Amino acid sequence: MYILGIDAGTTGVTVGVYDLNGILVAKSYSEFETYYPKPGWVEQDAEHWWNSVVDACRQAVKIANAEDSIAAISVANQRETVVSVGKDGEPITRAIVWQDRRCIEEVDLIRKKIGEETVARITGLKPDPYFSLPKILWWMRYQPEVIEKSWKLMLVHDYIVYKLTGEVVTDYSNASRTMLMDLKSRRWSDEIASAFDFDLSLMPELVNSGEFVGETRGNVAEKLGINCKPLVVAGGGDQQCSALAQGVVEEGSVKSTTGTGTFMVAPVEKVKDYGEIIYSSHVLPGVNVGEVSIFTTGSLLSWVKKSFYHGEGYEAVNAEAEESGIGARGLFILPFFSGAGCPHWNSHARGMIYGLTLAHSRGDIVRAVMEAVAFEVRTNVEVMGRKGIEVEELRLDGGAANSKLWNQIFADVTGRRCLVSSDVEATARGAATLAASGSEYFTGIKDALKVFLPEFTEVNPIEENRRVYEKVYREYVRIRDNYLKSAE
């Protein structure tokens, strides 16, 4: 028998087929379109998510020759993205994606009506366009007909699970990113909803990750290329799922995923202090995580590759970045192309290339991107330390983990040992772990993790590099902090 993990990410869907020993048997990817109708607006068509799920599932199941033997399915997803769905189960309008920054005024409204301290106390979050509530308030203000026609407001996980089963549920790890869930009581917050006259019946039912949701309905399994009726198990947010897949389940361990953005997740026994970092639910029942978010990292490198490396692969990108050397020959990049996340929380910030001269090359720009991301990770490691979350090592995954150079830069800049997952697609693995945990073959999440935990490669800081980066990092911080003051 096999387990199927779906990672519905920001740019496409990755599907992994795993055997009961946690070994990846087959993998497939299907991309969908993202729309940018106005500066700062980011939208997607929910039907395109589903079409990509169908496409990627059919490919992966066929490669694995697993048409008759898929036991369970679970979904991990890009978080905060929200879509309105009518009574016919069809999307009413395009989804507003987590990267969208249109709702800055709604964030200001949240601050005025509720206040940052109250939002943090209830939800663990900080008012920012990143989260779902400001997007919903934008619809209520500018497109009230969207809310009026809505049967349910669904996150990406919820929509795909609905298409699979007909059930409307969301798990706590996803719900905790909406700014509508009380992190302590694990319930939708009446206090926040009433402040904005929002009807909480529009939100899905709350369930635990790893909980059985239902069987695939109608001919859905057939559409996925599956001849049996697999169980569908509640999944979780992509960052929490990747943390699970890397064994980041107890306080003291931290994972850093660099894909579209960079997200660091650390389990916490107790929420100790609100402010610079944010808190969410883990996919493990009753466990919370401290989290930091850097919005544009891998996506920024992709933009550089698309703009300057026409048709060339990442081998050329990495080679030229390595040739550039530490400090990118005096070039700095501020990676705030979609605003600044943790710990700055500046929606007005924008990206910057600083110190560019005619002597610089495209390789210097790539190197500056890699270093900027590592600098922001170091800043957040320091913030976590001030909050009592000690970071002894970083567990790395995501597309950036394919770059040996970038992994070494992370180690050199942070001064921390880095463990690189043998399966950089940890999010799909995390979803599969949850699917397995809800099947008859395992007794729960930690039991499934015993076989689904991958191997790791160790990358240690090079002392000489670390010393040089101390000076470069201080200069970066000076440039960044001066810029952010002007962008407030």
PLY file of the C-alpha trace (Angstrom):
ply
format ascii 1.0
element vertex 488
property float x
property float y
property float z
element edge 487
property int vertex1
property int vertex2
end_header
0.00 0.00 0.00
1.04 3.61 -0.59
0.45 7.02 0.97
-0.15 10.14 -1.11
0.98 13.58 0.10
-0.18 16.71 -1.73
1.71 19.99 -1.38
-0.43 22.76 -2.84
2.20 25.50 -2.83
2.29 29.09 -4.02
3.22 28.37 -7.63
2.09 24.79 -8.16
1.21 21.40 -6.74
3.76 18.73 -5.81
2.50 15.21 -5.19
4.60 12.50 -3.58
3.76 8.81 -3.42
5.41 7.06 -0.45
5.49 3.44 0.64
4.75 2.39 4.22
8.47 2.66 5.05
8.38 6.37 4.25
10.35 5.97 1.02
9.47 8.35 -1.82
8.44 6.15 -4.74
7.27 8.79 -7.21
6.89 12.55 -7.42
5.16 14.91 -9.83
4.64 18.65 -10.15
2.00 20.73 -11.91
2.16 24.51 -12.03
-0.80 26.89 -12.04
-1.13 30.53 -13.01
-0.84 33.52 -10.70
-2.41 36.86 -11.63
-1.15 40.34 -10.79
-4.03 42.64 -11.84
-2.61 45.69 -10.04
0.66 46.50 -8.27
0.64 44.66 -4.95
-2.31 42.44 -5.91
-1.77 38.67 -6.18
-4.63 36.37 -7.17
-5.19 32.75 -8.20
-8.06 30.71 -9.58
-9.07 27.97 -7.14
-10.14 25.71 -10.00
-6.57 25.87 -11.24
-5.40 24.49 -7.87
-7.72 21.55 -8.34
-6.73 20.98 -11.96
-3.07 20.88 -10.89
-3.91 18.44 -8.07
-5.60 16.14 -10.58
-2.73 16.44 -13.07
0.05 15.89 -10.52
-1.77 13.01 -8.80
-2.40 11.17 -12.06
1.26 11.48 -13.05
2.69 10.41 -9.67
0.29 7.50 -9.19
1.04 6.23 -12.69
4.81 6.47 -12.19
4.48 4.56 -8.89
2.18 1.97 -10.48
-0.05 2.52 -7.44
-3.46 2.82 -9.08
-4.97 0.07 -6.91
-3.13 0.71 -3.66
-3.39 4.29 -2.35
-4.43 3.95 1.30
-4.67 7.59 2.38
-4.32 11.17 1.12
-3.55 14.41 2.93
-2.97 18.00 1.84
-0.43 20.61 2.87
-0.89 24.09 1.49
0.16 27.70 1.04
-1.44 29.37 4.03
-3.54 32.53 4.52
-4.72 32.47 0.88
-8.53 32.58 0.92
-11.26 31.95 -1.64
-15.02 32.56 -1.46
-17.17 29.59 -2.47
-20.88 29.63 -3.36
-23.58 27.12 -2.42
-22.89 25.27 -5.67
-19.35 24.61 -4.45
-17.84 26.84 -7.14
-15.49 29.79 -6.51
-17.25 33.16 -6.62
-14.12 35.12 -7.42
-10.38 34.60 -7.58
-8.58 33.78 -4.36
-6.51 36.49 -2.69
-3.02 35.06 -2.18
-0.93 35.43 0.99
1.57 37.66 -0.88
-1.15 40.20 -1.74
-0.62 43.63 -0.14
-3.81 45.46 -1.18
-5.36 45.51 2.29
-3.00 47.85 4.16
-5.97 50.09 5.09
-7.78 47.08 6.54
-4.73 46.33 8.66
-4.86 49.90 9.99
-8.56 49.34 10.76
-7.72 46.21 12.76
-5.16 48.16 14.75
-7.66 50.92 15.51
-10.64 48.68 16.36
-8.88 45.92 18.26
-5.26 46.91 18.77
-2.07 44.97 18.16
-1.82 43.72 21.73
-5.33 42.26 21.69
-4.77 40.63 18.29
-1.55 39.05 19.58
-3.15 37.92 22.83
-6.04 36.19 21.05
-4.46 34.92 17.83
-0.69 34.97 18.38
-0.38 37.04 15.20
0.43 40.61 14.27
-1.82 42.77 12.03
-0.43 42.46 8.51
-1.85 42.04 4.97
-0.21 38.60 5.05
-3.08 37.02 7.01
-6.62 36.09 5.92
-8.74 38.51 7.98
-7.52 41.70 6.24
-8.27 40.08 2.87
-11.80 39.21 4.02
-12.32 42.76 5.31
-11.19 44.08 1.92
-13.94 42.03 0.25
-16.45 43.30 2.82
-15.45 46.90 2.06
-14.92 46.92 -1.70
-16.73 43.83 -3.01
-19.53 43.12 -0.47
-21.35 41.02 -3.05
-18.55 38.42 -2.75
-19.33 37.91 0.94
-23.10 38.09 0.35
-22.90 35.27 -2.21
-20.49 33.17 -0.14
-21.50 29.85 1.35
-18.05 29.28 2.83
-14.68 31.01 2.88
-12.01 28.39 2.34
-8.26 28.20 2.56
-6.34 26.21 -0.06
-6.34 23.03 2.05
-10.06 23.38 2.70
-10.96 23.80 -0.95
-8.97 20.76 -2.07
-10.32 18.59 0.75
-13.83 19.76 -0.18
-13.23 18.76 -3.80
-11.98 15.38 -2.59
-14.68 14.59 -0.04
-17.48 17.16 -0.03
-16.62 17.98 3.61
-15.82 21.57 4.67
-13.09 21.48 7.32
-9.89 23.26 8.16
-7.20 22.18 10.58
-5.88 24.22 13.49
-2.50 24.97 11.88
-4.25 26.66 8.96
-6.97 28.30 11.03
-4.33 29.85 13.26
-3.08 31.84 10.25
-6.40 33.53 9.51
-6.32 35.99 12.45
-9.78 34.67 13.34
-8.86 31.76 15.65
-8.27 31.98 19.39
-4.91 30.24 19.84
-5.61 29.26 23.45
-9.15 27.93 23.16
-8.67 26.53 19.64
-12.00 28.06 18.57
-13.04 30.74 16.11
-12.90 34.06 17.98
-16.27 35.66 18.65
-14.48 38.76 19.96
-12.68 39.44 16.70
-15.61 38.48 14.48
-18.05 40.70 16.34
-15.70 43.69 16.07
-16.19 43.58 12.29
-19.73 42.14 12.07
-18.31 39.03 10.46
-20.40 35.86 10.33
-18.27 32.97 11.61
-20.62 30.43 10.01
-18.77 31.24 6.79
-15.68 29.51 8.20
-15.06 25.75 7.98
-15.34 23.30 10.87
-12.15 23.01 12.94
-10.41 19.61 13.16
-7.03 18.21 14.20
-4.39 17.49 11.60
-4.21 13.73 11.07
-7.96 13.36 11.71
-10.03 11.27 9.30
-12.24 13.52 7.13
-13.89 11.09 4.74
-13.47 8.92 1.67
-13.10 10.39 -1.79
-16.54 11.14 -3.17
-18.15 10.13 -6.46
-15.66 9.57 -9.26
-12.96 11.80 -7.75
-10.54 8.92 -7.14
-10.89 7.91 -10.77
-10.04 11.45 -11.84
-6.86 11.18 -9.76
-5.92 7.95 -11.53
-6.81 5.83 -8.50
-9.00 2.72 -8.73
-9.70 2.31 -4.99
-11.31 4.61 -2.38
-8.49 6.11 -0.27
-9.13 7.80 3.04
-8.73 11.58 3.15
-7.01 12.83 6.30
-6.87 16.45 7.49
-3.54 18.00 6.58
-1.93 21.25 7.60
-0.17 24.45 6.67
2.91 23.99 4.52
5.39 25.33 7.07
4.08 23.23 9.93
4.03 20.16 7.66
7.63 20.69 6.59
8.58 21.12 10.26
6.90 17.81 11.03
8.72 16.07 8.19
12.06 17.27 9.55
11.37 16.08 13.07
10.87 19.59 14.43
8.32 18.54 17.01
9.81 19.63 20.34
11.24 22.86 21.73
14.91 23.34 20.85
14.68 22.39 17.18
14.14 24.90 14.36
13.53 24.42 10.66
14.13 26.98 7.93
12.39 26.47 4.60
13.40 28.63 1.65
10.98 28.33 -1.22
8.92 31.28 -2.44
9.69 32.86 0.93
11.70 31.74 3.93
9.89 30.49 7.01
11.42 29.44 10.30
9.35 27.33 12.71
10.23 26.38 16.29
7.92 24.46 18.66
7.35 26.30 21.95
6.06 24.87 25.21
4.68 28.24 26.23
4.02 31.48 24.34
6.44 33.72 26.23
6.23 37.10 24.56
4.24 38.68 21.74
5.64 41.20 19.30
8.38 40.64 16.78
7.67 36.98 16.06
4.29 35.35 15.66
2.72 32.18 17.04
0.59 29.54 15.35
-0.67 26.01 15.91
1.55 23.10 14.94
0.09 20.07 13.17
0.70 18.17 16.41
-2.43 18.49 18.60
-2.06 21.08 21.33
1.42 22.21 20.27
2.23 25.79 19.23
5.13 27.13 17.21
6.98 30.40 17.12
7.44 31.48 13.52
9.25 34.08 11.50
8.50 34.91 7.88
10.62 36.51 5.14
8.26 37.03 2.23
10.47 37.16 -0.89
13.54 34.94 -0.93
13.49 32.01 -3.34
11.03 33.96 -5.46
13.56 36.80 -5.59
16.28 34.47 -6.84
13.82 33.13 -9.44
13.18 36.72 -10.55
16.93 37.33 -10.95
17.32 34.08 -12.89
14.42 34.95 -15.17
15.67 38.51 -15.71
19.39 37.84 -16.21
19.86 34.13 -17.03
17.78 33.57 -20.14
17.41 29.84 -20.62
20.35 28.98 -18.35
19.97 26.62 -15.40
20.69 26.98 -11.71
24.14 25.44 -12.26
25.22 28.70 -13.93
23.49 30.76 -11.25
25.29 28.97 -8.41
28.66 28.94 -10.19
28.65 32.69 -10.77
27.46 33.39 -7.23
30.34 31.33 -5.86
32.79 33.18 -8.10
31.49 36.52 -6.76
32.71 35.66 -3.26
31.78 36.75 0.26
30.14 40.17 0.31
29.18 40.12 -3.40
31.92 42.69 -4.10
30.21 45.35 -2.02
26.69 44.76 -3.36
23.71 44.53 -1.00
20.09 43.60 -1.63
17.19 44.33 0.71
14.77 41.42 0.06
11.55 43.28 0.82
9.94 43.01 -2.61
6.57 42.16 -1.01
6.99 44.14 2.18
9.09 43.27 5.21
7.98 40.40 7.44
9.47 39.30 10.77
10.77 41.01 12.77
10.31 44.35 10.93
6.61 44.12 9.98
6.69 46.97 7.50
4.04 46.69 4.78
5.39 49.76 3.00
8.94 48.42 2.56
10.11 47.55 -0.93
13.13 45.81 -2.37
16.42 47.55 -3.05
19.71 46.83 -4.82
22.30 48.94 -3.01
25.81 49.76 -4.17
25.38 48.70 -7.80
28.12 49.87 -10.18
29.09 49.16 -13.77
31.74 46.80 -12.41
29.16 44.43 -10.95
27.92 41.30 -12.71
24.75 39.25 -12.59
26.62 36.75 -10.40
27.13 39.50 -7.80
23.38 40.12 -7.76
22.72 36.41 -7.18
25.28 36.28 -4.38
23.76 39.38 -2.79
20.32 37.72 -2.84
21.63 34.57 -1.15
23.45 36.60 1.47
20.50 38.91 2.13
18.27 35.93 2.88
20.90 34.49 5.21
21.29 37.89 6.91
17.55 38.05 7.58
17.60 34.47 8.89
20.41 35.47 11.26
18.43 38.50 12.44
15.50 36.26 13.22
17.69 33.69 14.97
18.81 36.54 17.22
15.21 37.62 17.80
14.22 34.07 18.69
17.08 33.96 21.17
15.79 37.10 22.87
12.39 35.40 23.18
13.97 32.42 24.91
13.93 30.16 21.83
17.47 28.86 21.57
18.61 27.90 18.07
21.46 25.41 18.19
20.98 24.17 14.64
18.89 24.89 11.58
17.16 22.15 9.60
17.02 23.28 5.97
14.61 22.30 3.23
12.84 23.87 0.26
14.23 24.52 -3.20
17.17 26.54 -1.88
18.44 23.46 -0.02
19.46 22.06 -3.42
22.22 24.70 -3.51
25.34 23.59 -1.60
26.60 27.17 -1.79
23.46 28.65 -0.24
23.49 26.02 2.52
27.09 26.95 3.35
26.21 30.66 3.35
23.41 29.97 5.86
25.89 28.14 8.12
28.63 30.78 7.78
26.32 33.77 8.35
24.37 32.32 11.29
27.30 30.50 12.86
25.00 27.49 13.30
25.27 23.91 12.17
22.80 23.26 9.37
21.17 19.91 8.68
20.00 19.56 5.09
17.12 17.17 4.52
17.67 14.36 2.04
14.13 15.13 0.85
13.99 18.88 0.19
10.30 18.52 -0.67
9.61 18.16 3.04
6.14 19.71 2.79
4.73 16.85 0.70
6.47 14.41 3.05
4.81 16.12 6.01
1.41 15.79 4.35
2.11 12.11 3.69
3.11 11.63 7.34
-0.27 13.03 8.40
-2.08 10.85 5.86
-0.23 7.79 7.15
-1.01 8.71 10.77
-4.74 8.62 10.00
-4.57 5.26 8.25
-4.88 1.80 9.77
-1.13 1.22 9.46
-0.01 3.68 12.16
-1.23 4.65 15.61
-0.72 8.40 15.30
1.52 11.18 14.03
4.63 10.36 16.08
4.34 6.69 15.14
4.22 7.57 11.43
7.14 9.98 11.84
9.39 7.10 12.96
9.49 5.84 9.38
8.86 9.07 7.46
11.74 11.07 9.01
14.41 11.55 6.30
18.19 11.48 6.61
20.21 14.70 6.91
23.54 16.02 5.63
25.49 18.19 8.08
26.91 21.57 6.99
29.11 23.36 9.53
30.28 27.00 9.54
33.73 27.66 8.11
35.43 29.79 10.76
37.30 32.03 8.31
34.11 32.74 6.36
32.18 33.39 9.57
34.66 36.07 10.67
34.46 37.87 7.32
30.65 37.72 7.36
30.56 39.44 10.77
31.72 42.68 9.15
29.51 42.28 6.06
26.47 41.54 8.23
26.99 44.66 10.35
27.10 46.78 7.19
23.95 45.10 5.89
22.11 45.83 9.14
23.17 49.49 8.99
21.86 49.89 5.42
18.66 47.94 6.16
17.75 49.73 9.35
18.33 53.17 7.83
16.11 52.24 4.89
13.31 50.81 7.04
13.16 53.98 9.13
12.54 55.97 5.95
9.88 53.50 4.76
7.73 53.69 7.90
0 1
1 2
2 3
3 4
4 5
5 6
6 7
7 8
8 9
9 10
10 11
11 12
12 13
13 14
14 15
15 16
16 17
17 18
18 19
19 20
20 21
21 22
22 23
23 24
24 25
25 26
26 27
27 28
28 29
29 30
30 31
31 32
32 33
33 34
34 35
35 36
36 37
37 38
38 39
39 40
40 41
41 42
42 43
43 44
44 45
45 46
46 47
47 48
48 49
49 50
50 51
51 52
52 53
53 54
54 55
55 56
56 57
57 58
58 59
59 60
60 61
61 62
62 63
63 64
64 65
65 66
66 67
67 68
68 69
69 70
70 71
71 72
72 73
73 74
74 75
75 76
76 77
77 78
78 79
79 80
80 81
81 82
82 83
83 84
84 85
85 86
86 87
87 88
88 89
89 90
90 91
91 92
92 93
93 94
94 95
95 96
96 97
97 98
98 99
99 100
100 101
101 102
102 103
103 104
104 105
105 106
106 107
107 108
108 109
109 110
110 111
111 112
112 113
113 114
114 115
115 116
116 117
117 118
118 119
119 120
120 121
121 122
122 123
123 124
124 125
125 126
126 127
127 128
128 129
129 130
130 131
131 132
132 133
133 134
134 135
135 136
136 137
137 138
138 139
139 140
140 141
141 142
142 143
143 144
144 145
145 146
146 147
147 148
148 149
149 150
150 151
151 152
152 153
153 154
154 155
155 156
156 157
157 158
158 159
159 160
160 161
161 162
162 163
163 164
164 165
165 166
166 167
167 168
168 169
169 170
170 171
171 172
172 173
173 174
174 175
175 176
176 177
177 178
178 179
179 180
180 181
181 182
182 183
183 184
184 185
185 186
186 187
187 188
188 189
189 190
190 191
191 192
192 193
193 194
194 195
195 196
196 197
197 198
198 199
199 200
200 201
201 202
202 203
203 204
204 205
205 206
206 207
207 208
208 209
209 210
210 211
211 212
212 213
213 214
214 215
215 216
216 217
217 218
218 219
219 220
220 221
221 222
222 223
223 224
224 225
225 226
226 227
227 228
228 229
229 230
230 231
231 232
232 233
233 234
234 235
235 236
236 237
237 238
238 239
239 240
240 241
241 242
242 243
243 244
244 245
245 246
246 247
247 248
248 249
249 250
250 251
251 252
252 253
253 254
254 255
255 256
256 257
257 258
258 259
259 260
260 261
261 262
262 263
263 264
264 265
265 266
266 267
267 268
268 269
269 270
270 271
271 272
272 273
273 274
274 275
275 276
276 277
277 278
278 279
279 280
280 281
281 282
282 283
283 284
284 285
285 286
286 287
287 288
288 289
289 290
290 291
291 292
292 293
293 294
294 295
295 296
296 297
297 298
298 299
299 300
300 301
301 302
302 303
303 304
304 305
305 306
306 307
307 308
308 309
309 310
310 311
311 312
312 313
313 314
314 315
315 316
316 317
317 318
318 319
319 320
320 321
321 322
322 323
323 324
324 325
325 326
326 327
327 328
328 329
329 330
330 331
331 332
332 333
333 334
334 335
335 336
336 337
337 338
338 339
339 340
340 341
341 342
342 343
343 344
344 345
345 346
346 347
347 348
348 349
349 350
350 351
351 352
352 353
353 354
354 355
355 356
356 357
357 358
358 359
359 360
360 361
361 362
362 363
363 364
364 365
365 366
366 367
367 368
368 369
369 370
370 371
371 372
372 373
373 374
374 375
375 376
376 377
377 378
378 379
379 380
380 381
381 382
382 383
383 384
384 385
385 386
386 387
387 388
388 389
389 390
390 391
391 392
392 393
393 394
394 395
395 396
396 397
397 398
398 399
399 400
400 401
401 402
402 403
403 404
404 405
405 406
406 407
407 408
408 409
409 410
410 411
411 412
412 413
413 414
414 415
415 416
416 417
417 418
418 419
419 420
420 421
421 422
422 423
423 424
424 425
425 426
426 427
427 428
428 429
429 430
430 431
431 432
432 433
433 434
434 435
435 436
436 437
437 438
438 439
439 440
440 441
441 442
442 443
443 444
444 445
445 446
446 447
447 448
448 449
449 450
450 451
451 452
452 453
453 454
454 455
455 456
456 457
457 458
458 459
459 460
460 461
461 462
462 463
463 464
464 465
465 466
466 467
467 468
468 469
469 470
470 471
471 472
472 473
473 474
474 475
475 476
476 477
477 478
478 479
479 480
480 481
481 482
482 483
483 484
484 485
485 486
486 487
